[in-house]
Amino acid sequence: MRHVQLSQGRVAAHLACLVTCGLLTLRRDGRSARYSVRDPRVLELLG
């Protein structure tokens, strides 16, 4: 996670929080995890 200068565990914890809050969805693909935006307000914030 060099781009954000955080450990993999820290990033995973933040992503899990965003899934729990309903902002992202999680889809397992074998050993990989794919996240997508669930709440369109997130895209507005990023835009």
FIMAR-770953 format. One record per residue: residue in one letter; x, y, z of N, C-alpha, C, O, CB in turn. Coordinates in steps of 0.1 Angstrom, whole numbers, plus 5000, padded with zeros to 4 digits. Each point is the difference from the previous one (the first is absolute). Glycine has a CB too. Example, Ala and Ser with C-alpha at 12.3 -4.5 7.8 and 13.67 -1.06 7.14 Angstrom:
% residues 2
("A"; (5132; 4943; 5078); (4991; 5012; 5000); (5009; 5012; 5000); (5010; 5000; 5007); (4971; 4988; 5005));
("S"; (5015; 5023; 4981); (5009; 5011; 5000); (4992; 5011; 5008); (5005; 5011; 5001); (5007; 4983; 4977));
END
This chain:
% residues 47
("M"; (5008; 4988; 5000); (4992; 5012; 5000); (5009; 5013; 5000); (4997; 5009; 5008); (4985; 4978; 5004));
("R"; (5028; 5012; 4979); (5009; 5012; 5000); (4994; 5013; 4996); (5004; 5010; 5005); (5013; 4974; 4989));
("H"; (4973; 5015; 4998); (4994; 5013; 4995); (4993; 5008; 5011); (5001; 5012; 5000); (4995; 4977; 4978));
("V"; (4999; 5004; 5032); (4994; 5007; 5011); (5008; 5000; 5013); (4996; 5006; 5010); (4982; 4989; 4980));
("Q"; (5033; 4999; 5009); (5010; 4998; 5011); (4993; 4995; 5013); (5002; 5004; 5011); (5011; 5015; 4979));
("L"; (4979; 4970; 5008); (4993; 4993; 5011); (5003; 4985; 4998); (5002; 4996; 4989); (4980; 5022; 5013));
("S"; (5017; 4975; 5009); (5002; 4986; 4999); (4987; 4993; 4994); (4990; 5006; 5000); (5025; 4995; 5021));
("Q"; (4987; 4987; 4974); (4989; 4993; 4994); (4989; 4998; 5011); (4988; 5001; 4996); (5028; 4987; 4988));
("G"; (4987; 5009; 5028); (4991; 4998; 5010); (4991; 5013; 5003); (4988; 4999; 5003); (5027; 4984; 5007));
("R"; (4992; 5028; 4990); (4993; 5013; 5003); (4990; 5003; 4988); (4989; 5004; 5003); (5031; 5004; 5010));
("V"; (4985; 4989; 4975); (4991; 5003; 4988); (4988; 4990; 5001); (4988; 5004; 4997); (5031; 5004; 4989));
("A"; (4983; 4980; 5017); (4989; 4990; 5001); (4990; 5004; 5011); (4988; 4998; 4998); (5028; 4984; 4994));
("A"; (4989; 5023; 5019); (4991; 5004; 5011); (4991; 5012; 4995); (4988; 5000; 5003); (5029; 4992; 5014));
("H"; (4989; 5017; 4976); (4992; 5012; 4995); (4990; 4995; 4990); (4989; 5005; 5000); (5031; 5010; 5004));
("L"; (4984; 4976; 4987); (4991; 4995; 4990); (4988; 4993; 5006); (4989; 5001; 4996); (5030; 4997; 4988));
("A"; (4984; 4994; 5027); (4990; 4992; 5007); (4990; 5010; 5006); (4988; 4998; 5001); (5028; 4983; 5004));
("C"; (4989; 5030; 5001); (4992; 5010; 5006); (4990; 5006; 4989); (4989; 5002; 5003); (5029; 5003; 5014));
("L"; (4988; 4998; 4972); (4991; 5006; 4989); (4990; 4990; 4995); (4989; 5005; 4996); (5030; 5009; 4997));
("V"; (4984; 4973; 5007); (4990; 4990; 4996); (4989; 5000; 5011); (4988; 5000; 4997); (5029; 4986; 4991));
("T"; (4987; 5014; 5025); (4990; 4999; 5011); (4991; 5012; 5000); (4988; 4999; 5003); (5029; 4988; 5010));
("C"; (4989; 5025; 4983); (4992; 5012; 5000); (4991; 5001; 4987); (4991; 5009; 4999); (5027; 5002; 5014));
("G"; (4983; 4980; 4978); (4992; 5000; 4988); (5005; 5009; 4989); (4992; 5002; 4990); (4989; 4993; 5025));
("L"; (5031; 5009; 4986); (5005; 5009; 4989); (5007; 4992; 4989); (5000; 5004; 4988); (5004; 5013; 5029));
("L"; (5001; 4971; 4986); (5006; 4991; 4990); (4993; 4986; 5001); (4994; 4997; 5010); (5028; 5015; 4991));
("T"; (4979; 4980; 4988); (4996; 4986; 5000); (5013; 4992; 4998); (5009; 5005; 4994); (4967; 5000; 4997));
("L"; (5024; 4983; 5014); (5011; 4991; 4999); (4996; 4987; 4993); (4989; 4995; 5003); (5021; 5014; 5018));
("R"; (4998; 4987; 4969); (4997; 4988; 4993); (5013; 4992; 5000); (5011; 5004; 4996); (4972; 5007; 4989));
("R"; (5016; 4977; 5021); (5012; 4991; 5000); (5002; 4993; 4987); (4990; 4996; 4994); (5006; 5000; 5030));
("D"; (5016; 5004; 4971); (5004; 4993; 4988); (5012; 4991; 5002); (5011; 5004; 4998); (4980; 5016; 4988));
("G"; (5006; 4968; 5020); (5011; 4991; 5004); (5007; 5006; 5012); (4993; 5003; 5010); (5010; 4989; 4966));
("R"; (5010; 5011; 5023); (5007; 5006; 5011); (5000; 5015; 5000); (5005; 5007; 5009); (5009; 4973; 4991));
("S"; (4980; 5025; 4989); (5000; 5015; 4998); (4987; 5005; 5005); (4990; 4993; 5001); (5025; 5006; 4979));
("A"; (4985; 5014; 5023); (4988; 5007; 5004); (4998; 5012; 4990); (5010; 5007; 4997); (4993; 4986; 5028));
("R"; (4985; 5009; 4971); (4997; 5011; 4990); (4990; 5009; 5007); (4989; 4996; 5005); (5016; 4990; 4975));
("Y"; (4999; 5027; 5021); (4991; 5010; 5006); (4994; 5009; 4990); (5007; 5003; 4990); (5007; 4996; 5031));
("S"; (4974; 5004; 4980); (4993; 5010; 4991); (4992; 5010; 5009); (4996; 4997; 5011); (5004; 4986; 4970));
("V"; (4998; 5029; 5013); (4993; 5010; 5007); (4985; 4996; 5000); (4994; 4998; 4989); (5023; 5020; 5004));
("R"; (4977; 4983; 5018); (4986; 4997; 5002); (4991; 5012; 5001); (4989; 5001; 4995); (5018; 4978; 5016));
("D"; (4999; 5031; 4995); (4993; 5013; 5003); (5005; 5010; 4990); (5011; 5004; 5000); (4985; 4991; 5024));
("P"; (4995; 5011; 4967); (5004; 5009; 4990); (5006; 5013; 5006); (5007; 5007; 4993); (4976; 4984; 4992));
("R"; (5014; 5012; 5027); (5006; 5012; 5006); (5015; 4999; 5002); (5007; 5010; 5000); (4972; 4993; 5012));
("V"; (5026; 4985; 4988); (5015; 4998; 5001); (5006; 5005; 4987); (5011; 5007; 5000); (4987; 4973; 5015));
("L"; (4996; 5017; 4974); (5005; 5005; 4987); (5000; 5015; 4999); (5009; 5006; 4994); (4983; 4972; 4995));
("E"; (4998; 5028; 5017); (4999; 5014; 5000); (5011; 5006; 5008); (5006; 5010; 4996); (4969; 4989; 5002));
("L"; (5029; 4995; 5013); (5011; 5005; 5008); (5013; 4999; 4993); (5008; 5009; 5001); (4979; 4984; 5019));
("L"; (5015; 4996; 4973); (5012; 4998; 4993); (5002; 5008; 4987); (5011; 5003; 4996); (4989; 4974; 5013));
("G"; (4988; 5027; 4986); (5000; 5008; 4987); (5004; 5014; 5003); (5000; 5008; 4991); (4983; 4978; 5000));
END
